[in-house]
Amino acid sequence: MRDVPIDGDMIRLGQFLKLADLIDTGGEGKILIASGDVTVNGEVDTRRGRQLHPGDVVSVQGRSARVVP
């Protein structure tokens, strides 16, 4: 798992996937999220705009990243 720092105390799921290099494009993220292939803290989340906070762990396609301040 990789720690990925963010500016501020919140980032949206779609933005974080790209920032953490878990996806190549925003379109890819949209498809993966909608199809249920993305988990946040171990649970599937299909909301691209979900707010993530420090400590949240995002996983997709066998790779994970944690939000850190």
N, C-alpha and C positions, 0 to 999 in steps of 0.2 A: 504494500500500500504506500502511496505517495502522499505527502502533505503538500497542499497547495494553498499558499497565502492569498487572502483577498483584501481589498481595500474596503473599509467600513465593516459593518457587522452583519451584512446580508448580501446574498447574491442569488439570482434566479437559476433554477436547475439547468435550463438550456444554455445559459451563459457559462455556467461552471463546467459543463461537459467540454466545451470548446477551450476554456482557459486551462483546464487540467490535461488537455491533449488526449482525452478519452475518445473523441470523435474528430473527423477531419473537417466536416462542414456542418453548418446549422441545419441544413436539410436532412442530413444523416441523423442528427440528434432528434429532430422532430419525428422522424419515422421510428427510431428506436424507442423513444419515450411512448409514442402512441401505441406501439405493439407490445408494450409491457416488458421490454428487455432491459429496463433501467430500474435499479433498486436504490432506495435511500434508507439508510439504517436497516438494511435487510428486508425492506418491504417494497413491493412494486409500487411505483408512482407514475401515473400517466399525465401529470400536470406539468407542462413545460415551464410554467411560471411559478412553480413551487419555490417558496423562499427557503434558502439554506442558510444555516448559521454555523459558526465555529463548532467543531466537534462532529458535524454530520458527515457520514461516509456514503459516497456514491459509487455504485458498481455497475459496470456494463461490459459485456463480452469478456468476462474473466479478469478484468482490470478494475482496480479500486483507487479512489483518491479521497482524502479527508480534507474538509474545509478547516483552515487555521487562520487566526487573525494576523 
